[in-house]
Amino acid sequence: MSQALLHSFATQQACNEALTQALAACITQDLQAHNTASILLPGGNTPAALLAELNQVALPWADITISPTDERWVAGESEYSNAQMLKNALPQAQVLDPRLADTAEASSAAWAQALAGQQPFAATVLGMGGDGHIASLFAGMPHLMPAMQLTTAPAALVGLAPDEPKVRLSLNMSMLCATGYLAVLVFGDAKRQMLDRVLANDPTTQALPIYHLLWHAPLPVQIYWAP
């Protein structure tokens, strides 16, 4: 049975404000317990306003480590880099760039090792593509099924996207779910229709990464949606 909880908002601003409050509470709780906190945040266009909202929160950002949930294998300063986007949006935070070696394979291993001591994360926020992908876990890509299994150890892997830049780095499902708070931020009616199909256990969605997340995550998935 899915543990997902759907939070619907009339506007994207209201949605971002609510998720920001939830994230700030999670971060504050971890800071009080450990003096540091780590969170995973998505790239792409959807979270831009969320990041701007989050940047306005008075937190000790120097004590907070942020890692993208996934990264395109492009130059670190590229406009397509998720890590660079996070650095620009949250300049006071400690952003972990997944590009830690000369090759994608070596970088994925080093990235996972760098995150090993930071689990459980205070929070993980994911986006969802119109094709049902999360992070850089795409339906039909090589090595997808082991990456989706929660029995697999938390790790990172080299993924393959259907569009350019195709080579990606992604955290696997176990790493994404090694968190105290798990959220998905989704905008638009078309994506809402997909979410409704997944939550209704539509058989045609069962191969999609978003289905695996919403139906098999070990903790409730908080879905934040607005038109």
C-alpha positions as CSV (number, residue, x, y, z in Angstrom):
1,M,0.0,0.0,0.0
2,S,1.3,3.5,-0.8
3,Q,2.1,5.7,2.1
4,A,2.2,8.8,-0.1
5,L,0.4,11.9,1.1
6,L,-0.8,14.5,-1.4
7,H,-0.7,18.1,-0.5
8,S,-2.5,20.3,-3.1
9,F,-2.2,24.1,-3.2
10,A,-3.9,26.8,-5.3
11,T,-0.7,28.5,-6.3
12,Q,3.0,27.5,-6.7
13,Q,4.0,30.2,-4.3
14,A,1.8,28.7,-1.5
15,C,3.2,25.3,-2.3
16,N,6.8,26.5,-2.1
17,E,6.1,28.3,1.1
18,A,4.7,25.3,2.7
19,L,7.5,23.0,1.6
20,T,10.1,25.6,2.8
21,Q,8.5,25.6,6.2
22,A,8.7,21.8,6.4
23,L,12.3,21.8,5.3
24,A,13.3,24.5,7.7
25,A,11.8,22.5,10.5
26,C,13.7,19.3,9.5
27,I,17.0,21.2,9.2
28,T,16.5,22.9,12.5
29,Q,15.8,19.6,14.3
30,D,19.0,18.1,12.9
31,L,21.0,21.1,13.8
32,Q,19.8,21.0,17.3
33,A,20.7,17.3,17.6
34,H,24.0,17.2,15.7
35,N,25.1,20.8,15.1
36,T,25.1,20.0,11.3
37,A,22.5,19.0,8.8
38,S,22.5,17.5,5.3
39,I,19.8,17.7,2.7
40,L,19.3,16.4,-0.9
41,L,17.7,18.8,-3.4
42,P,16.6,18.4,-7.0
43,G,17.8,20.3,-10.1
44,G,15.9,21.5,-13.1
45,N,13.4,24.3,-13.4
46,T,10.7,23.3,-10.9
47,P,12.6,24.0,-7.7
48,A,14.0,27.5,-8.6
49,A,11.4,29.4,-6.7
50,L,11.6,26.9,-3.8
51,L,15.3,27.5,-3.5
52,A,14.8,31.3,-3.6
53,E,12.3,30.9,-0.8
54,L,14.6,28.7,1.2
55,N,17.5,31.1,0.9
56,Q,15.4,33.7,2.8
57,V,15.2,31.5,5.8
58,A,17.5,32.5,8.6
59,L,19.5,29.3,9.1
60,P,23.2,28.7,9.8
61,W,23.9,27.8,6.2
62,A,27.6,27.2,6.8
63,D,26.6,24.2,8.9
64,I,24.3,22.8,6.3
65,T,25.5,20.5,3.5
66,I,23.5,20.2,0.3
67,S,23.9,17.6,-2.4
68,P,21.9,17.4,-5.6
69,T,19.9,14.2,-6.0
70,D,21.5,13.8,-9.4
71,E,23.8,15.6,-11.8
72,R,24.4,15.9,-15.5
73,W,27.9,14.9,-16.6
74,V,28.8,18.4,-17.8
75,A,31.4,20.9,-16.8
76,G,31.0,22.2,-13.2
77,E,30.3,25.8,-14.4
78,S,27.8,24.7,-17.0
79,E,24.3,26.2,-17.0
80,Y,23.0,22.6,-17.0
81,S,24.8,21.6,-13.8
82,N,22.5,21.0,-10.8
83,A,25.3,21.6,-8.3
84,Q,26.1,24.9,-9.9
85,M,22.4,25.9,-9.7
86,L,22.3,25.0,-6.0
87,K,25.5,27.0,-5.4
88,N,24.0,30.0,-7.0
89,A,20.7,29.7,-5.2
90,L,22.1,28.9,-1.7
91,P,25.5,30.6,-1.7
92,Q,26.0,30.4,2.0
93,A,25.5,26.6,2.2
94,Q,28.1,23.9,1.7
95,V,27.2,22.4,-1.7
96,L,28.7,19.0,-2.5
97,D,29.5,18.7,-6.2
98,P,29.2,15.1,-7.4
99,R,32.0,15.6,-9.9
100,L,34.7,14.3,-7.6
101,A,36.8,12.4,-10.1
102,D,37.8,12.5,-13.8
103,T,35.2,9.9,-15.0
104,A,31.5,9.5,-14.3
105,E,32.0,6.0,-12.8
106,A,34.7,7.1,-10.4
107,S,32.8,10.2,-9.5
108,S,29.7,8.2,-8.6
109,A,31.7,6.0,-6.2
110,A,33.4,9.0,-4.6
111,W,30.1,10.9,-4.3
112,A,28.5,8.0,-2.5
113,Q,31.4,7.7,-0.2
114,A,31.2,11.5,0.6
115,L,27.6,11.1,1.6
116,A,28.1,7.9,3.6
117,G,28.6,9.6,6.9
118,Q,25.8,12.1,6.5
119,Q,22.8,9.7,6.6
120,P,20.1,9.9,7.5
121,F,19.6,13.2,5.8
122,A,17.4,15.8,7.3
123,A,15.3,15.9,4.2
124,T,15.2,14.8,0.6
125,V,13.3,16.7,-2.1
126,L,12.7,15.1,-5.5
127,G,11.2,16.4,-8.7
128,M,9.4,14.3,-11.2
129,G,9.7,14.4,-15.0
130,G,6.7,14.1,-17.3
131,D,7.9,10.6,-18.2
132,G,7.8,9.5,-14.5
133,H,11.5,9.7,-13.8
134,I,13.0,10.9,-10.5
135,A,16.5,12.1,-9.9
136,S,18.3,10.6,-13.0
137,L,16.5,7.3,-12.7
138,F,14.7,6.8,-16.1
139,A,12.4,4.0,-17.1
140,G,14.2,1.6,-19.4
141,M,17.7,2.8,-18.7
142,P,20.5,0.2,-18.1
143,H,20.9,-1.0,-14.5
144,L,17.6,0.6,-13.4
145,M,16.2,-2.2,-11.4
146,P,19.1,-2.7,-9.0
147,A,19.1,1.0,-8.4
148,M,15.4,0.9,-7.5
149,Q,15.7,-1.9,-5.0
150,L,15.6,-0.8,-1.3
151,T,17.6,-4.0,-0.5
152,T,20.5,-2.5,-2.4
153,A,23.0,-0.5,-0.3
154,P,22.8,3.3,-0.5
155,A,25.0,4.3,-3.5
156,A,25.3,6.4,-6.6
157,L,25.4,5.3,-10.2
158,V,25.9,6.4,-13.7
159,G,22.5,6.9,-15.4
160,L,21.5,7.4,-19.0
161,A,18.9,10.0,-19.9
162,P,16.8,9.9,-23.1
163,D,17.9,13.4,-24.0
164,E,21.1,15.4,-24.0
165,P,23.3,15.6,-21.9
166,K,22.6,11.8,-21.7
167,V,25.2,10.8,-19.2
168,R,24.0,11.5,-15.6
169,L,25.1,10.8,-12.1
170,S,22.2,9.7,-9.8
171,L,21.7,8.5,-6.2
172,N,19.9,5.2,-6.0
173,M,16.6,4.6,-4.3
174,S,18.1,3.5,-1.0
175,M,20.2,6.7,-0.8
176,L,17.3,8.9,-1.7
177,C,15.2,7.3,1.0
178,A,17.9,7.4,3.7
179,T,16.2,10.5,5.1
180,G,14.0,11.8,7.9
181,Y,11.6,13.6,5.5
182,L,10.9,12.6,1.8
183,A,9.1,15.0,-0.5
184,V,8.3,15.3,-4.2
185,L,7.6,18.8,-5.7
186,V,5.4,18.7,-8.8
187,F,3.7,21.4,-10.8
188,G,1.2,21.3,-13.6
189,D,-2.0,19.4,-14.5
190,A,-0.3,16.9,-16.8
191,K,2.0,15.7,-14.0
192,R,-1.0,15.6,-11.6
193,Q,-2.7,13.3,-13.9
194,M,0.3,11.0,-13.9
195,L,0.4,11.1,-10.1
196,D,-3.2,10.2,-9.9
197,R,-2.7,7.2,-12.1
198,V,0.3,6.1,-10.0
199,L,-1.6,6.5,-6.8
200,A,-4.5,4.6,-8.2
201,N,-2.1,1.7,-8.9
202,D,-2.6,1.9,-12.7
203,P,-0.7,-1.1,-14.1
204,T,0.7,1.0,-17.0
205,T,2.7,3.0,-14.5
206,Q,4.3,0.2,-12.5
207,A,7.6,0.3,-14.5
208,L,8.1,4.0,-13.7
209,P,10.6,5.2,-11.1
210,I,7.9,7.4,-9.5
211,Y,5.7,4.4,-9.0
212,H,8.5,2.6,-7.1
213,L,9.0,5.6,-4.9
214,L,5.4,6.2,-4.0
215,W,4.6,2.6,-3.5
216,H,7.8,1.2,-1.9
217,A,9.5,4.0,0.0
218,P,10.1,3.0,3.6
219,L,8.6,6.3,4.9
220,P,5.6,8.4,3.8
221,V,6.3,10.5,0.6
222,Q,5.0,14.0,1.0
223,I,3.8,15.1,-2.5
224,Y,3.6,18.9,-2.9
225,W,1.5,19.8,-5.9
226,A,0.2,23.0,-7.5
227,P,-1.1,23.9,-11.0
